[in-house]
């Protein structure tokens, strides 16, 4: 019997996968088409839009990254996604990123 953790999440052509990576200093997310094995769009807290002058918490910054990613993916006319949180628990910055993506009108 397989472990839950050993299962791999795989996106479909009509529902690409959102892959998330979190470090101590930033958060990174990308939309991946698993069938063609290409990254469609990506967004991170290291982009120039999010300057160091803005005094936001990591959770607020994660929400902004999610909103930016949602705006980018809307231009590709995709409305449904599969959320791959990887090894991270669904709370804190990961949840805030997901909420930001949902606020831009996309579904998981």
DSSP file (Angstrom, degrees, kcal/mol; ACC not computed):
  #  RESIDUE AA STRUCTURE BP1 BP2  ACC     N-H-->O    O-->H-N    N-H-->O    O-->H-N    TCO  KAPPA ALPHA  PHI   PSI    X-CA   Y-CA   Z-CA
    1    1 A X              0   0    0      0, 0.0     2,-0.2     0, 0.0     0, 0.0   0.000 360.0 360.0 360.0 134.2    0.0    0.0    0.0
    2    2 A X        -     0   0    0      1,-0.1     2,-0.1     2,-0.0     5,-0.0  -0.469 360.0-116.0 -81.4 149.1    1.3    3.4   -1.0
    3    3 A X        -     0   0    0     -2,-0.2     4,-0.4     1,-0.1     3,-0.3  -0.432  19.8-123.6 -72.2 153.2    1.9    6.2    1.4
    4    4 A X  S >  S+     0   0    0      1,-0.2     3,-0.9     2,-0.2    -1,-0.1   0.876 112.9  54.7 -63.9 -36.0   -0.2    9.4    1.0
    5    5 A X  T 3  S+     0   0    0      1,-0.2    -1,-0.2     3,-0.0    -3,-0.0   0.730 100.1  59.5 -72.2 -21.7    3.1   11.3    0.8
    6    6 A X  T 3  S+     0   0    0     -3,-0.3    -1,-0.2     2,-0.1     2,-0.2   0.592  81.8 103.4 -85.4  -8.7    4.5    9.2   -2.1
    7    7 A X    <   -     0   0    0     -3,-0.9     2,-0.5    -4,-0.4    -3,-0.0  -0.500  66.1-139.8 -72.4 141.1    1.6   10.0   -4.4
    8    8 A X        -     0   0    0     -2,-0.2     2,-0.4     2,-0.0    -2,-0.1  -0.875   7.8-133.3-105.5 133.7    2.4   12.5   -7.1
    9    9 A X        -     0   0    0     -2,-0.5     2,-0.4    73,-0.0     8,-0.1  -0.710  25.2-167.2 -83.7 131.6   -0.1   15.2   -8.1
   10   10 A X        -     0   0    0     -2,-0.4     2,-0.1     6,-0.0    23,-0.0  -0.983  10.6-139.1-128.0 125.7   -0.4   15.4  -11.9
   11   11 A X        -     0   0    0     -2,-0.4     2,-0.2    21,-0.1     5,-0.2  -0.393  13.5-136.8 -79.1 158.6   -2.1   18.3  -13.7
   12   12 A X  B >   -A   15   0A   0      3,-2.1     3,-0.6    -2,-0.1    22,-0.2  -0.683  28.9-103.0-108.5 165.4   -4.3   17.8  -16.8
   13   13 A X  T 3  S+     0   0    0      1,-0.3     3,-0.3    -2,-0.2    -1,-0.1   0.875 124.8  39.5 -58.6 -37.0   -4.4   19.9  -20.0
   14   14 A X  T 3  S+     0   0    0      1,-0.2    66,-0.4    64,-0.0     2,-0.3   0.588 124.1  41.7 -88.4  -9.4   -7.5   21.7  -18.9
   15   15 A X  B <  S-A   12   0A   0     -3,-0.6    -3,-2.1    64,-0.1    -1,-0.2  -0.739  78.7-165.3-136.3  86.6   -6.4   22.0  -15.2
   16   16 A X        -     0   0    0     64,-0.5    66,-2.3    -2,-0.3     2,-0.3  -0.197  25.1-105.1 -68.7 167.1   -2.7   22.8  -14.9
   17   17 A X  E     -Bc  32  82B   0     15,-2.5    15,-3.2    64,-0.2     2,-0.7  -0.742  16.0-144.1 -99.4 138.5   -0.8   22.4  -11.6
   18   18 A X  E     -Bc  31  83B   0     64,-3.3    66,-2.9    -2,-0.3     2,-0.4  -0.909  20.3-163.6 -98.0 113.7    0.2   25.1   -9.2
   19   19 A X  E     -Bc  30  84B   0     11,-2.8    11,-2.1    -2,-0.7     2,-0.4  -0.853   4.4-159.8-102.1 134.1    3.5   24.2   -7.6
   20   20 A X  E     -B   29   0B   0     64,-1.3     2,-0.4    -2,-0.4     9,-0.2  -0.915  12.4-176.6-119.3 137.6    4.6   26.0   -4.5
   21   21 A X  E     -B   28   0B   0      7,-2.9     7,-3.1    -2,-0.4     2,-0.4  -1.000   7.9-167.3-129.8 134.4    8.1   26.4   -2.9
   22   22 A X  E     +B   27   0B   0     -2,-0.4     2,-0.2     5,-0.2     5,-0.2  -0.974   7.7 176.0-123.8 131.5    8.6   28.3    0.3
   23   23 A X        -     0   0    0      3,-2.9    -2,-0.0    -2,-0.4     5,-0.0  -0.668  48.2 -96.3-118.4-179.3   11.9   29.4    1.8
   24   24 A X  S    S+     0   0    0     -2,-0.2     3,-0.1     1,-0.2    -1,-0.0   0.838 122.9  31.5 -66.5 -31.2   12.7   31.4    4.9
   25   25 A X  S    S+     0   0    0      1,-0.1     2,-0.3    33,-0.0    -1,-0.2   0.685 124.9   9.8-102.0 -21.0   12.9   34.6    2.9
   26   26 A X        -     0   0    0     20,-0.0    -3,-2.9     2,-0.0     2,-0.4  -0.896  55.9-127.6-151.0 176.5   10.4   34.2    0.1
   27   27 A X  E     -B   22   0B   0     -2,-0.3    18,-2.0    -5,-0.2     2,-0.4  -0.995  20.8-167.5-134.3 140.6    7.7   32.2   -1.6
   28   28 A X  E     +BD  21  44B   0     -7,-3.1    -7,-2.9    -2,-0.4     2,-0.3  -0.975   6.2 178.6-131.2 139.5    7.6   31.0   -5.2
   29   29 A X  E     -BD  20  43B   0     14,-2.8    14,-2.7    -2,-0.4     2,-0.3  -0.998   1.3-178.2-141.6 144.4    4.7   29.6   -7.2
   30   30 A X  E     -BD  19  42B   0    -11,-2.1   -11,-2.8    -2,-0.3     2,-0.6  -0.996  25.4-130.6-142.8 149.0    4.5   28.4  -10.8
   31   31 A X  E     -BD  18  41B   0     10,-3.0     9,-2.9    -2,-0.3    10,-0.8  -0.881  31.9-167.5 -98.6 122.2    1.8   27.1  -13.1
   32   32 A X  E     -BD  17  39B   0    -15,-3.2   -15,-2.5    -2,-0.6     2,-0.9  -0.932  22.4-148.8-119.5 132.1    2.9   23.9  -14.8
   33   33 A X  E  >> - D   0  38B   0      5,-3.0     5,-1.6    -2,-0.4     4,-1.1  -0.874  16.4-168.8 -92.7 105.0    1.4   22.0  -17.7
   34   34 A X  T  45S+     0   0    0     -2,-0.9    -1,-0.2     1,-0.2   -22,-0.1   0.753  79.1  59.7 -71.1 -25.0    2.4   18.4  -16.8
   35   35 A X  T  45S+     0   0    0      1,-0.2    -1,-0.2    -3,-0.1   -23,-0.0   0.949 119.6  26.2 -69.7 -48.1    1.4   17.0  -20.2
   36   36 A X  T  45S-     0   0    0      2,-0.1    -2,-0.2    -3,-0.0    -1,-0.2   0.488 105.0-129.5 -92.1  -3.4    3.8   19.2  -22.2
   37   37 A X  T  <5 +     0   0    0     -4,-1.1     2,-0.4     1,-0.2    -3,-0.2   0.909  61.6 130.9  57.6  48.2    6.2   19.6  -19.2
   38   38 A X  E   < -D   33   0B   0     -5,-1.6    -5,-3.0     0, 0.0     2,-0.6  -0.968  60.7-122.9-131.5 147.1    6.4   23.3  -19.5
   39   39 A X  E     -D   32   0B   0     -2,-0.4    -7,-0.3    -7,-0.2     3,-0.1  -0.785  22.2-170.7 -85.3 124.6    6.0   26.2  -17.0
   40   40 A X  E     -     0   0B   0     -9,-2.9     2,-0.3    -2,-0.6    -1,-0.2   0.951  65.1 -16.0 -82.0 -54.4    3.2   28.5  -18.2
   41   41 A X  E     -D   31   0B   0    -10,-0.8   -10,-3.0     2,-0.0    -1,-0.3  -0.967  61.1-166.1-145.6 160.3    3.7   31.4  -15.7
   42   42 A X  E     -D   30   0B   0     -2,-0.3     2,-0.3   -12,-0.2   -12,-0.2  -0.967   3.4-173.8-145.2 162.6    5.5   32.0  -12.4
   43   43 A X  E     +D   29   0B   0    -14,-2.7   -14,-2.8    -2,-0.3     2,-0.3  -0.985   6.4 175.7-154.3 149.1    5.5   34.5   -9.7
   44   44 A X  E >   -D   28   0B   0     -2,-0.3     3,-1.1   -16,-0.2   -16,-0.2  -0.963  44.5-110.5-151.0 167.3    7.6   35.0   -6.5
   45   45 A X  T 3  S+     0   0    0    -18,-2.0   -17,-0.1    -2,-0.3    17,-0.0   0.506 110.2  71.2 -77.8  -3.4    8.1   37.4   -3.7
   46   46 A X  T 3  S+     0   0    0    -19,-0.3    -1,-0.2     3,-0.0   -18,-0.1   0.409  71.9 116.5 -91.6   0.6   11.5   38.3   -5.2
   47   47 A X  S X  S-     0   0    0     -3,-1.1     3,-1.1     1,-0.1    -4,-0.0  -0.283  79.5-112.6 -69.5 158.1    9.9   40.2   -8.2
   48   48 A X  T 3  S+     0   0    0      1,-0.3     3,-0.2     3,-0.0    -1,-0.1   0.750 112.0  69.6 -64.7 -24.5   10.6   43.9   -8.5
   49   49 A X  T 3  S+     0   0    0      1,-0.2     2,-1.2     2,-0.0    -1,-0.3   0.865  94.6  58.5 -60.3 -35.9    6.9   44.7   -7.8
   50   50 A X  S <  S-     0   0    0     -3,-1.1    -1,-0.2    -6,-0.2    11,-0.0  -0.685  82.7-174.5 -97.4  81.4    7.5   43.6   -4.2
   51   51 A X    >   -     0   0    0     -2,-1.2     3,-0.9    -3,-0.2    -4,-0.1  -0.289  36.5-116.6 -75.2 162.6   10.2   46.0   -3.1
   52   52 A X  T 3  S+     0   0    0      1,-0.2    -1,-0.1     3,-0.1     4,-0.1   0.648 107.7  73.5 -72.9 -13.9   11.9   45.8    0.2
   53   53 A X  T 3  S+     0   0    0      2,-0.1     2,-0.4     0, 0.0    -1,-0.2   0.803  75.5  88.8 -71.1 -27.9   10.6   49.2    1.1
   54   54 A X  S <  S-     0   0    0     -3,-0.9     2,-1.5     1,-0.1    -4,-0.0  -0.590  75.2-143.7 -74.7 125.6    7.1   47.9    1.6
   55   55 A X        +     0   0    0     -2,-0.4     2,-0.3     0, 0.0    -1,-0.1  -0.610  44.2 144.2 -92.1  76.9    6.7   46.8    5.2
   56   56 A X        -     0   0    0     -2,-1.5     2,-0.1    -4,-0.1    -2,-0.0  -0.846  49.4-114.9-113.5 151.9    4.5   43.7    4.8
   57   57 A X     >  -     0   0    0     -2,-0.3     4,-2.3     1,-0.1     5,-0.2  -0.323  34.1-105.9 -74.7 167.6    4.5   40.5    6.7
   58   58 A X  H  > S+     0   0    0      1,-0.2     4,-2.0     2,-0.2     5,-0.1   0.850 121.7  52.6 -63.8 -34.0    5.4   37.3    4.9
   59   59 A X  H  > S+     0   0    0      2,-0.2     4,-1.8     1,-0.2    -1,-0.2   0.916 110.2  46.5 -69.6 -42.9    1.7   36.2    5.0
   60   60 A X  H  > S+     0   0    0      1,-0.2     4,-1.9     2,-0.2    -2,-0.2   0.895 112.5  51.2 -64.2 -39.6    0.6   39.5    3.4
   61   61 A X  H  X S+     0   0    0     -4,-2.3     4,-2.1     1,-0.2    -2,-0.2   0.879 107.0  53.7 -65.0 -38.7    3.3   39.2    0.8
   62   62 A X  H  X S+     0   0    0     -4,-2.0     4,-2.1     1,-0.2    -1,-0.2   0.886 106.9  51.9 -62.8 -39.3    2.3   35.6    0.0
   63   63 A X  H  X S+     0   0    0     -4,-1.8     4,-2.1     2,-0.2    -1,-0.2   0.909 109.3  49.8 -63.3 -42.1   -1.3   36.8   -0.6
   64   64 A X  H  X S+     0   0    0     -4,-1.9     4,-2.3     2,-0.2    -2,-0.2   0.878 108.7  52.3 -64.7 -38.3    0.0   39.5   -3.0
   65   65 A X  H  X S+     0   0    0     -4,-2.1     4,-2.5     2,-0.2    -1,-0.2   0.907 109.1  51.0 -63.4 -41.5    2.1   36.9   -4.9
   66   66 A X  H  X S+     0   0    0     -4,-2.1     4,-2.2     2,-0.2    -2,-0.2   0.900 110.0  48.9 -62.2 -42.0   -1.1   34.7   -5.2
   67   67 A X  H  X S+     0   0    0     -4,-2.1     4,-2.1     2,-0.2    -2,-0.2   0.906 111.6  49.1 -64.9 -41.5   -3.0   37.7   -6.6
   68   68 A X  H  X S+     0   0    0     -4,-2.3     4,-2.0     2,-0.2    -2,-0.2   0.909 111.5  49.0 -64.3 -42.1   -0.3   38.5   -9.1
   69   69 A X  H  X S+     0   0    0     -4,-2.5     4,-2.3     1,-0.2    -1,-0.2   0.888 109.4  53.4 -63.9 -38.8   -0.1   34.8  -10.2
   70   70 A X  H  X S+     0   0    0     -4,-2.2     4,-1.7     1,-0.2    -2,-0.2   0.887 108.1  49.7 -63.0 -39.7   -3.9   34.8  -10.6
   71   71 A X  H  X S+     0   0    0     -4,-2.1     4,-1.0     1,-0.2    -1,-0.2   0.899 111.3  49.4 -65.7 -40.0   -3.8   37.9  -12.8
   72   72 A X  H  < S+     0   0    0     -4,-2.0     4,-0.4     1,-0.2     3,-0.4   0.902 112.2  46.8 -66.1 -40.9   -1.1   36.3  -15.0
   73   73 A X  H ><>S+     0   0    0     -4,-2.3     5,-1.2     1,-0.2     3,-0.9   0.795 102.7  63.8 -74.6 -27.3   -3.0   33.0  -15.4
   74   74 A X  H ><5S+     0   0    0     -4,-1.7     3,-1.6     1,-0.2    -1,-0.2   0.835  94.4  61.8 -62.8 -31.8   -6.2   34.8  -16.2
   75   75 A X  T 3<5S+     0   0    0     -4,-1.0    -1,-0.2    -3,-0.4    -2,-0.2   0.770 100.3  53.8 -65.5 -24.6   -4.5   36.2  -19.4
   76   76 A X  T < 5S-     0   0    0     -3,-0.9    -1,-0.3    -4,-0.4    -2,-0.2   0.415 114.7-121.0 -87.8   1.0   -4.1   32.6  -20.5
   77   77 A X  T < 5 +     0   0    0     -3,-1.6     2,-0.5     1,-0.2    -3,-0.2   0.873  62.6 144.4  61.3  42.2   -7.9   32.0  -20.1
   78   78 A X      < +     0   0    0     -5,-1.2    -1,-0.2     1,-0.1    -2,-0.1  -0.942  21.4 173.0-109.4 132.1   -7.5   29.2  -17.5
   79   79 A X        +     0   0    0     -2,-0.5    28,-2.3   -65,-0.3     2,-0.4   0.651  59.3  54.2-113.1 -21.1  -10.1   29.1  -14.8
   80   80 A X  B     +e  107   0C   0    -66,-0.4   -64,-0.5    26,-0.2     2,-0.3  -0.947  60.1 175.5-123.0 140.0   -9.4   25.8  -12.9
   81   81 A X        -     0   0    0     26,-2.8     2,-0.5    -2,-0.4   -64,-0.2  -0.852  29.7-126.1-133.1 165.9   -6.2   24.6  -11.3
   82   82 A X  E     -c   17   0B   0    -66,-2.3   -64,-3.3    -2,-0.3     2,-0.6  -0.987  28.5-139.3-113.7 126.3   -4.8   21.8   -9.2
   83   83 A X  E     -c   18   0B   0     -2,-0.5     2,-0.7    25,-0.3   -64,-0.1  -0.768  16.8-172.2 -93.9 119.8   -3.0   23.0   -6.1
   84   84 A X  E     +c   19   0B   0    -66,-2.9   -64,-1.3    -2,-0.6     3,-0.1  -0.893   9.1 174.8-112.2  99.9    0.2   21.1   -5.3
   85   85 A X    >   -     0   0    0     -2,-0.7     3,-1.5     1,-0.3     2,-0.2   0.554  26.4-158.4 -82.4  -7.2    1.5   22.3   -1.9
   86   86 A X  T 3   -     0   0    0      1,-0.2    -1,-0.3    -3,-0.1   -65,-0.1  -0.427  62.0 -18.4  68.0-135.1    4.2   19.8   -1.9
   87   87 A X  T 3  S+     0   0    0     -2,-0.2    -1,-0.2    -3,-0.1     2,-0.2   0.465 111.2 105.3 -85.7  -1.5    5.6   18.9    1.5
   88   88 A X  S <  S-     0   0    0     -3,-1.5     2,-0.1   -68,-0.2    -3,-0.1  -0.523  73.3-115.7 -86.6 146.7    4.2   22.0    3.2
   89   89 A X        -     0   0    0     -2,-0.2     2,-1.8     1,-0.1     5,-0.3  -0.464  33.0-109.0 -73.1 150.5    1.2   22.1    5.6
   90   90 A X  S    S+     0   0    0     -2,-0.1     2,-0.3     4,-0.1    -1,-0.1  -0.555  85.4  81.5 -85.7  77.1   -1.8   24.0    4.4
   91   91 A X  S >  S+     0   0    0     -2,-1.8     3,-1.2     0, 0.0     4,-0.3  -0.961  76.6  15.6-162.1 169.1   -1.6   27.0    6.7
   92   92 A X  T 3> S+     0   0    0     -2,-0.3     4,-2.2     1,-0.3     5,-0.2  -0.421 127.5   1.7  66.9-127.6    0.2   30.2    7.1
   93   93 A X  H 3> S+     0   0    0      1,-0.2     4,-2.2    -2,-0.2    -1,-0.3   0.831 133.7  53.6 -66.8 -34.1    2.0   31.4    3.9
   94   94 A X  H <> S+     0   0    0     -3,-1.2     4,-2.2    -5,-0.3    -1,-0.2   0.927 111.7  45.1 -67.2 -44.1    0.8   28.5    1.8
   95   95 A X  H  > S+     0   0    0     -4,-0.3     4,-2.5     1,-0.2    -2,-0.2   0.892 112.0  52.6 -65.0 -39.7   -2.8   29.1    2.7
   96   96 A X  H  X S+     0   0    0     -4,-2.2     4,-2.0     2,-0.2    -2,-0.2   0.886 108.7  50.1 -64.1 -39.6   -2.4   32.9    2.1
   97   97 A X  H  X S+     0   0    0     -4,-2.2     4,-1.9     2,-0.2    -2,-0.2   0.929 111.6  48.3 -62.7 -45.9   -1.0   32.2   -1.3
   98   98 A X  H  X S+     0   0    0     -4,-2.2     4,-2.3     1,-0.2    -2,-0.2   0.891 110.2  51.8 -62.6 -40.5   -3.9   29.9   -2.2
   99   99 A X  H  X S+     0   0    0     -4,-2.5     4,-2.4     1,-0.2    -1,-0.2   0.886 107.7  52.9 -63.9 -38.3   -6.4   32.5   -0.9
  100  100 A X  H  X S+     0   0    0     -4,-2.0     4,-0.8     2,-0.2    -1,-0.2   0.889 109.3  48.5 -63.5 -39.1   -4.7   35.2   -3.1
  101  101 A X  H ><>S+     0   0    0     -4,-1.9     5,-1.2     1,-0.2     3,-0.6   0.911 112.4  48.8 -66.4 -42.0   -5.1   32.9   -6.2
  102  102 A X  H ><5S+     0   0    0     -4,-2.3     3,-2.0     1,-0.2    -2,-0.2   0.867 103.7  60.7 -65.5 -36.1   -8.8   32.3   -5.3
  103  103 A X  H 3<5S+     0   0    0     -4,-2.4    -1,-0.2     1,-0.3    -2,-0.2   0.774  97.4  59.9 -63.2 -24.8   -9.4   36.1   -4.8
  104  104 A X  T <<5S-     0   0    0     -4,-0.8    -1,-0.3    -3,-0.6    -2,-0.2   0.421 127.7 -97.8 -85.3   3.3   -8.5   36.6   -8.4
  105  105 A X  T < 5S+     0   0    0     -3,-2.0     2,-0.2     1,-0.3    -3,-0.2   0.579  79.1 130.6 100.2  11.6  -11.3   34.3   -9.5
  106  106 A X      < -     0   0    0     -5,-1.2     2,-0.3   -26,-0.0    -1,-0.3  -0.640  44.0-138.9 -97.8 157.5   -9.6   30.9  -10.0
  107  107 A X  B      e   80   0C   0    -28,-2.3   -26,-2.8    -2,-0.2    -5,-0.0  -0.861 360.0 360.0-117.3 148.6  -10.8   27.6   -8.6
  108  108 A X              0   0    0     -2,-0.3   -25,-0.3   -28,-0.2    -1,-0.1   0.338 360.0 360.0-107.1 360.0   -8.9   24.6   -7.1
